[in-house]
Amino acid sequence: MATAKNNPLFNAVADDHQEMYQYYDEYVRNKGNTEAQTKWSNQLIWEIARHAVGEEIVIYPLMERHLGQEGVKLADHDRDDHQFVKENLYKLESMNVGTPEYDGLLRSVMDHLHEHNDSEETQDLPQLFQAIGADRAQAAALDFKRTKKFAPTHPHPAAPNKPPFETVAGLMAAPLDLLRDTFQKFPSHEEKEAAEHRAQQKN
């Protein structure tokens, strides 16, 4: 079984997972500060949306192609997990940040994501690495990172999540999202660096 050290695709995906947990920790840490919680909530949702599309475009098709029927089963299960997350994040957009209802739904999303992410790290990615090897894993990691740059910054639960429609629907949604994000608050570079420092101390 490949270790994280020699599995670049695992590293790319797992790094994203840790960023999600870090942003959520910052959201919780700032309880009572609606402005700060809004920033970290936006940052978290942005990361989850981009991460999900990157996986749906790059990783799940590889699983289906190289892991046979088991890969199809795993990819379909992962897409169902993503759909649950997208639908609930979409609900959050009509709720007030920092309220008990918002906090409870976001916590439910993160609990679901923890299980989903753990499954990817312990099952999907190691199996895929064994099937495609180091060179293809490196190429897939680069594709994954590149795709995230063009992915929507908000969840689109109604968008198709299987090829070829996932690609077209996802990329067509990006410009509108980017325009909307211009008017929303996100953590500053300094705030993100401070959060990274706190996460490192925690570990």
URPEVEN-V110998 format. One record per run of one state. SS is the DSSP state (a for helix, b for strand, c for the rest). FROM is the first residue (numbers start at 1). LEN is the number of residues. If there is no record, write none. Layout:
# URPEVEN-V110998
<<SS & FROM & LEN> <SS & FROM & LEN>>
This chain:
# URPEVEN-V110998
<<c & 1 & 3> <a & 4 & 3> <c & 7 & 1> <a & 8 & 22> <c & 30 & 4> <a & 34 & 33> <c & 67 & 1> <a & 68 & 25> <c & 93 & 7> <a & 100 & 49> <c & 149 & 16> <a & 165 & 17> <c & 182 & 7> <a & 189 & 14> <c & 203 & 1>>
